[in-house]
């Protein structure tokens, strides 16, 4: 294999996306940075030693590419493609006050007021409960 690979293909091989189409969507959606520079083309080439920053589902992954893959193998092979340099994930208690679980339904009146206060930079009396 040559010394480079498309970023969407690498994300798919490393199992950060279920399909190449979803991996392409991550790149075109602005969720991927390569060596601190935002990339917008799924055809951008990566090589071992590059650092990829990836934002997925309230998490930030910082990955150093160690190897390129010929095929999308099992998860045990996928973890050998990168070194994880990510900060530890946020604790549930450290989540922002406006964090709502996916599928949690419509915001309540209290939630709406808290969101508006957060947008305005104000602190509400309810913030101490969290």
TORPA-4810 file (N, C-alpha, C, O; in nm, 3 decimals):
<nodes>
NODE_1_0.084_-0.118_0.000_0.000_0.000_0.000_0.088_0.124_0.000_0.197_0.124_0.057_X
NODE_2_0.041_0.230_-0.064_0.119_0.354_-0.069_0.123_0.418_0.069_0.063_0.366_0.164_X
NODE_3_0.192_0.529_0.081_0.212_0.594_0.210_0.098_0.683_0.253_0.106_0.742_0.361_X
NODE_4_-0.007_0.697_0.173_-0.121_0.782_0.211_-0.252_0.710_0.189_-0.259_0.609_0.120_X
NODE_5_-0.358_0.766_0.251_-0.492_0.710_0.237_-0.593_0.823_0.255_-0.565_0.920_0.325_X
NODE_6_-0.708_0.810_0.192_-0.814_0.910_0.209_-0.861_0.913_0.354_-0.867_0.809_0.419_X
NODE_7_-0.894_1.032_0.405_-0.936_1.046_0.544_-1.067_0.972_0.570_-1.083_0.910_0.675_X
NODE_8_-1.162_0.978_0.476_-1.289_0.908_0.499_-1.269_0.757_0.506_-1.333_0.689_0.586_X
NODE_9_-1.181_0.707_0.424_-1.152_0.564_0.424_-1.082_0.523_0.554_-1.111_0.418_0.610_X
NODE_10_-0.989_0.606_0.600_-0.918_0.576_0.725_-1.014_0.577_0.844_-1.007_0.490_0.931_X
NODE_11_-1.104_0.677_0.849_-1.201_0.682_0.959_-1.291_0.559_0.959_-1.329_0.509_1.065_X
NODE_12_-1.326_0.512_0.840_-1.408_0.392_0.829_-1.329_0.268_0.873_-1.382_0.184_0.945_X
NODE_13_-1.205_0.257_0.828_-1.121_0.143_0.868_-1.095_0.143_1.017_-1.089_0.036_1.079_X
NODE_14_-1.079_0.261_1.077_-1.050_0.272_1.221_-1.178_0.261_1.304_-1.172_0.271_1.427_X
NODE_15_-1.290_0.241_1.239_-1.420_0.219_1.303_-1.472_0.339_1.382_-1.532_0.323_1.488_X
NODE_16_-1.449_0.460_1.330_-1.509_0.579_1.386_-1.637_0.615_1.312_-1.710_0.705_1.353_X
NODE_17_-1.666_0.543_1.203_-1.790_0.560_1.128_-1.831_0.422_1.076_-1.747_0.340_1.039_X
NODE_18_-1.961_0.398_1.073_-2.011_0.268_1.028_-1.999_0.250_0.878_-1.981_0.138_0.830_X
NODE_19_-2.008_0.360_0.803_-1.998_0.351_0.658_-1.905_0.462_0.608_-1.877_0.558_0.680_X
NODE_20_-1.858_0.447_0.486_-1.775_0.553_0.428_-1.857_0.678_0.403_-1.804_0.789_0.410_X
NODE_21_-1.985_0.662_0.375_-2.072_0.778_0.354_-2.082_0.859_0.483_-2.076_0.982_0.479_X
NODE_22_-2.097_0.793_0.597_-2.102_0.864_0.724_-1.967_0.929_0.756_-1.962_1.038_0.811_X
NODE_23_-1.858_0.862_0.721_-1.725_0.919_0.742_-1.708_1.044_0.656_-1.651_1.143_0.701_X
NODE_24_-1.756_1.039_0.533_-1.750_1.157_0.446_-1.834_1.270_0.503_-1.795_1.387_0.495_X
NODE_25_-1.948_1.236_0.561_-2.033_1.337_0.623_-1.967_1.405_0.742_-1.986_1.524_0.765_X
NODE_26_-1.889_1.329_0.819_-1.815_1.389_0.930_-1.716_1.493_0.879_-1.702_1.601_0.936_X
NODE_27_-1.648_1.459_0.771_-1.547_1.549_0.717_-1.612_1.673_0.655_-1.571_1.785_0.684_X
NODE_28_-1.714_1.654_0.571_-1.777_1.769_0.507_-1.855_1.852_0.607_-1.877_1.971_0.584_X
NODE_29_-1.898_1.792_0.718_-1.970_1.865_0.821_-1.881_1.949_0.911_-1.931_2.020_0.998_X
NODE_30_-1.750_1.943_0.892_-1.658_2.024_0.971_-1.623_1.966_1.106_-1.580_2.039_1.195_X
NODE_31_-1.640_1.835_1.125_-1.613_1.772_1.253_-1.472_1.713_1.261_-1.437_1.652_1.362_X
NODE_32_-1.392_1.731_1.157_-1.260_1.668_1.153_-1.153_1.775_1.127_-1.169_1.862_1.040_X
NODE_33_-1.045_1.765_1.204_-0.928_1.851_1.182_-0.808_1.760_1.161_-0.797_1.654_1.223_X
NODE_34_-0.718_1.803_1.074_-0.597_1.728_1.047_-0.479_1.819_1.077_-0.463_1.923_1.013_X
NODE_35_-0.398_1.781_1.173_-0.285_1.863_1.217_-0.329_2.006_1.248_-0.266_2.102_1.203_X
NODE_36_-0.437_2.019_1.324_-0.495_2.145_1.372_-0.565_2.228_1.265_-0.615_2.337_1.296_X
NODE_37_-0.569_2.183_1.141_-0.635_2.257_1.033_-0.764_2.185_0.995_-0.763_2.064_0.971_X
NODE_38_-0.874_2.259_0.990_-1.002_2.199_0.953_-0.997_2.156_0.806_-0.950_2.231_0.720_X
NODE_39_-1.045_2.037_0.780_-1.051_1.990_0.642_-1.197_1.971_0.606_-1.281_1.943_0.692_X
NODE_40_-1.227_1.987_0.477_-1.366_1.976_0.433_-1.384_1.878_0.318_-1.496_1.857_0.271_X
NODE_41_-1.276_1.820_0.271_-1.285_1.726_0.159_-1.255_1.584_0.208_-1.150_1.560_0.267_X
NODE_42_-1.347_1.490_0.184_-1.323_1.352_0.225_-1.205_1.287_0.153_-1.155_1.184_0.196_X
NODE_43_-1.162_1.346_0.044_-1.052_1.289_-0.033_-0.915_1.335_0.018_-0.813_1.299_-0.040_X
NODE_44_-0.912_1.413_0.125_-0.785_1.462_0.180_-0.701_1.342_0.224_-0.752_1.249_0.286_X
NODE_45_-0.573_1.345_0.192_-0.484_1.233_0.224_-0.427_1.244_0.364_-0.396_1.354_0.411_X
NODE_46_-0.414_1.129_0.431_-0.351_1.121_0.562_-0.238_1.020_0.554_-0.236_0.933_0.467_X
NODE_47_-0.144_1.033_0.645_-0.030_0.942_0.649_0.005_0.913_0.795_-0.037_0.989_0.883_X
NODE_48_0.078_0.808_0.822_0.118_0.781_0.960_0.196_0.900_1.018_0.281_0.959_0.951_X
NODE_49_0.164_0.934_1.142_0.225_1.049_1.209_0.134_1.170_1.214_0.155_1.259_1.296_X
NODE_50_0.031_1.176_1.127_-0.065_1.287_1.130_-0.151_1.278_1.256_-0.176_1.169_1.308_X
NODE_51_-0.198_1.394_1.303_-0.286_1.399_1.419_-0.425_1.441_1.371_-0.440_1.546_1.309_X
NODE_52_-0.524_1.359_1.400_-0.663_1.383_1.360_-0.743_1.418_1.486_-0.738_1.345_1.585_X
NODE_53_-0.815_1.530_1.481_-0.905_1.568_1.589_-1.046_1.551_1.536_-1.079_1.601_1.429_X
NODE_54_-1.127_1.481_1.612_-1.258_1.439_1.565_-1.362_1.465_1.673_-1.345_1.422_1.787_X
NODE_55_-1.469_1.534_1.638_-1.576_1.559_1.733_-1.697_1.472_1.701_-1.760_1.488_1.596_X
NODE_56_-1.728_1.380_1.792_-1.843_1.290_1.773_-1.918_1.278_1.905_-1.859_1.250_2.009_X
NODE_57_-2.051_1.301_1.900_-2.140_1.278_2.013_-2.087_1.334_2.144_-2.061_1.257_2.237_X
NODE_58_-2.070_1.463_2.154_-2.026_1.532_2.276_-1.888_1.490_2.323_-1.852_1.516_2.438_X
NODE_59_-1.809_1.426_2.238_-1.673_1.386_2.273_-1.577_1.441_2.171_-1.613_1.462_2.055_X
NODE_60_-1.456_1.465_2.213_-1.349_1.506_2.123_-1.242_1.398_2.127_-1.190_1.366_2.234_X
NODE_61_-1.211_1.343_2.012_-1.107_1.242_2.001_-0.985_1.306_1.935_-0.997_1.372_1.832_X
NODE_62_-0.869_1.287_1.996_-0.743_1.331_1.937_-0.664_1.203_1.911_-0.630_1.130_2.004_X
NODE_63_-0.636_1.178_1.784_-0.576_1.051_1.743_-0.450_1.076_1.660_-0.450_1.159_1.570_X
NODE_64_-0.345_1.002_1.691_-0.226_1.005_1.606_-0.231_0.879_1.520_-0.241_0.768_1.572_X
NODE_65_-0.225_0.897_1.390_-0.232_0.784_1.298_-0.101_0.707_1.304_0.007_0.763_1.283_X
NODE_66_-0.112_0.579_1.333_0.006_0.492_1.343_0.025_0.408_1.218_0.138_0.377_1.179_X
NODE_67_-0.087_0.370_1.154_-0.079_0.283_1.037_-0.200_0.305_0.948_-0.301_0.361_0.990_X
NODE_68_-0.187_0.259_0.825_-0.299_0.260_0.729_-0.343_0.116_0.709_-0.264_0.023_0.725_X
NODE_69_-0.469_0.098_0.674_-0.521_-0.038_0.659_-0.558_-0.067_0.515_-0.595_0.023_0.439_X
NODE_70_-0.548_-0.193_0.479_-0.589_-0.239_0.346_-0.738_-0.265_0.343_-0.804_-0.246_0.240_X
NODE_71_-0.793_-0.310_0.458_-0.935_-0.347_0.465_-0.990_-0.306_0.601_-0.915_-0.273_0.692_X
NODE_72_-1.123_-0.310_0.612_-1.188_-0.281_0.739_-1.200_-0.413_0.814_-1.290_-0.493_0.787_X
NODE_73_-1.110_-0.435_0.906_-1.108_-0.560_0.980_-1.182_-0.549_1.113_-1.259_-0.456_1.134_X
NODE_74_-1.157_-0.644_1.201_-1.223_-0.643_1.331_-1.172_-0.528_1.419_-1.071_-0.464_1.388_X
NODE_75_-1.242_-0.503_1.527_-1.207_-0.393_1.617_-1.066_-0.409_1.674_-0.997_-0.310_1.699_X
NODE_76_-1.024_-0.532_1.694_-0.889_-0.554_1.747_-0.781_-0.505_1.650_-0.675_-0.459_1.694_X
NODE_77_-0.806_-0.512_1.520_-0.714_-0.457_1.421_-0.728_-0.306_1.412_-0.629_-0.235_1.392_X
NODE_78_-0.849_-0.256_1.428_-0.873_-0.112_1.414_-0.799_-0.031_1.519_-0.751_0.078_1.489_X
NODE_79_-0.789_-0.082_1.641_-0.721_-0.004_1.746_-0.571_0.005_1.723_-0.505_0.090_1.784_X
NODE_80_-0.516_-0.079_1.638_-0.373_-0.070_1.608_-0.342_0.040_1.507_-0.225_0.071_1.483_X
NODE_81_-0.445_0.099_1.446_-0.425_0.202_1.345_-0.395_0.339_1.404_-0.348_0.428_1.333_X
NODE_82_-0.422_0.359_1.534_-0.407_0.491_1.594_-0.365_0.481_1.741_-0.379_0.376_1.805_X
NODE_83_-0.314_0.593_1.791_-0.289_0.610_1.933_-0.383_0.718_1.982_-0.388_0.826_1.924_X
NODE_84_-0.457_0.689_2.087_-0.555_0.783_2.140_-0.487_0.882_2.234_-0.434_0.843_2.338_X
NODE_85_-0.490_1.010_2.197_-0.432_1.118_2.278_-0.541_1.203_2.340_-0.513_1.313_2.388_X
NODE_86_-0.665_1.154_2.340_-0.781_1.232_2.382_-0.779_1.262_2.532_-0.727_1.184_2.612_X
NODE_87_-0.837_1.378_2.568_-0.856_1.405_2.711_-0.964_1.311_2.763_-1.044_1.260_2.685_X
NODE_88_-0.967_1.287_2.894_-1.071_1.198_2.946_-1.210_1.258_2.923_-1.225_1.380_2.923_X
NODE_89_-1.312_1.173_2.903_-1.446_1.225_2.878_-1.501_1.298_3.000_-1.459_1.272_3.113_X
NODE_90_-1.594_1.390_2.977_-1.657_1.464_3.085_-1.739_1.370_3.172_-1.803_1.277_3.123_X
NODE_91_-1.736_1.397_3.301_-1.821_1.325_3.394_-1.964_1.374_3.378_-1.984_1.485_3.328_X
NODE_92_-2.061_1.297_3.416_-2.200_1.339_3.406_-2.224_1.468_3.486_-2.307_1.550_3.447_X
NODE_93_-2.150_1.486_3.596_-2.168_1.606_3.678_-2.104_1.728_3.614_-2.138_1.841_3.648_X
NODE_94_-2.010_1.706_3.520_-1.942_1.818_3.455_-2.009_1.859_3.325_-1.964_1.954_3.260_X
NODE_95_-2.116_1.790_3.284_-2.185_1.824_3.161_-2.247_1.962_3.173_-2.284_2.003_3.283_X
NODE_96_-2.259_2.035_3.063_-2.321_2.167_3.069_-2.466_2.158_3.116_-2.532_2.055_3.101_X
NODE_97_-2.514_2.268_3.172_-2.649_2.269_3.228_-2.756_2.245_3.121_-2.864_2.195_3.153_X
NODE_98_-2.727_2.277_2.997_-2.828_2.260_2.892_-2.820_2.124_2.825_-2.890_2.098_2.728_X
NODE_99_-2.734_2.036_2.877_-2.723_1.903_2.819_-2.854_1.827_2.837_-2.906_1.816_2.948_X
NODE_100_-2.906_1.776_2.728_-3.027_1.695_2.732_-2.996_1.564_2.663_-2.937_1.564_2.555_X
NODE_101_-3.034_1.453_2.722_-3.009_1.325_2.656_-3.087_1.315_2.525_-3.197_1.369_2.513_X
NODE_102_-3.029_1.247_2.430_-3.093_1.229_2.302_-3.224_1.154_2.321_-3.229_1.055_2.394_X
NODE_103_-3.329_1.201_2.256_-3.459_1.137_2.269_-3.530_1.173_2.397_-3.625_1.104_2.437_X
NODE_104_-3.487_1.279_2.463_-3.547_1.318_2.589_-3.677_1.394_2.574_-3.734_1.436_2.674_X
NODE_105_-3.724_1.413_2.454_-3.849_1.483_2.431_-3.828_1.634_2.425_-3.715_1.684_2.422_X
NODE_106_-3.939_1.706_2.423_-3.934_1.851_2.415_-3.885_1.910_2.546_-3.908_1.852_2.653_X
NODE_107_-3.816_2.025_2.539_-3.775_2.089_2.663_-3.897_2.137_2.742_-3.997_2.179_2.683_X
NODE_108_-3.887_2.130_2.873_-3.994_2.182_2.957_-3.979_2.333_2.967_-3.882_2.390_2.917_X
NODE_109_-4.075_2.397_3.031_-4.069_2.541_3.047_-3.946_2.580_3.129_-3.879_2.679_3.100_X
NODE_110_-3.916_2.500_3.231_-3.797_2.524_3.314_-3.670_2.510_3.229_-3.579_2.593_3.239_X
NODE_111_-3.664_2.404_3.146_-3.548_2.385_3.058_-3.531_2.503_2.963_-3.420_2.551_2.942_X
NODE_112_-3.643_2.550_2.905_-3.636_2.662_2.812_-3.579_2.786_2.880_-3.495_2.855_2.823_X
NODE_113_-3.624_2.814_3.003_-3.573_2.930_3.076_-3.424_2.916_3.106_-3.349_3.014_3.099_X
NODE_114_-3.383_2.796_3.140_-3.240_2.773_3.168_-3.157_2.791_3.042_-3.047_2.847_3.048_X
NODE_115_-3.207_2.743_2.930_-3.134_2.758_2.803_-3.122_2.905_2.766_-3.015_2.951_2.725_X
NODE_116_-3.232_2.979_2.779_-3.228_3.123_2.747_-3.133_3.197_2.840_-3.060_3.286_2.796_X
NODE_117_-3.133_3.161_2.969_-3.042_3.226_3.064_-2.897_3.193_3.029_-2.810_3.279_3.039_X
NODE_118_-2.872_3.069_2.989_-2.736_3.031_2.952_-2.690_3.108_2.829_-2.575_3.153_2.823_X
NODE_119_-2.779_3.123_2.730_-2.745_3.199_2.608_-2.716_3.345_2.640_-2.629_3.406_2.578_X
NODE_120_-2.789_3.401_2.738_-2.767_3.540_2.777_-2.649_3.557_2.873_-2.614_3.670_2.907_X
NODE_121_-2.588_3.448_2.916_-2.473_3.455_3.005_-2.511_3.473_3.151_-2.427_3.511_3.232_X
NODE_122_-2.636_3.447_3.185_-2.682_3.462_3.322_-2.677_3.327_3.394_-2.677_3.221_3.331_X
NODE_123_-2.672_3.334_3.524_-2.677_3.214_3.605_-2.812_3.210_3.674_-2.854_3.309_3.734_X
NODE_124_-2.881_3.097_3.665_-3.014_3.087_3.724_-3.004_3.019_3.860_-2.905_2.950_3.886_X
NODE_125_-3.102_3.037_3.948_-3.099_2.971_4.080_-3.100_2.819_4.068_-3.056_2.749_4.159_X
NODE_126_-3.149_2.766_3.956_-3.154_2.621_3.939_-3.017_2.560_3.911_-3.000_2.439_3.924_X
NODE_127_-2.918_2.643_3.872_-2.787_2.590_3.835_-2.716_2.523_3.952_-2.631_2.436_3.929_X
NODE_128_-2.747_2.560_4.075_-2.681_2.499_4.188_-2.724_2.355_4.210_-2.650_2.277_4.269_X
NODE_129_-2.842_2.318_4.161_-2.892_2.182_4.178_-2.811_2.082_4.098_-2.800_1.966_4.137_X
NODE_130_-2.755_2.125_3.989_-2.688_2.035_3.896_-2.549_2.006_3.935_-2.480_1.931_3.866_X
</nodes>
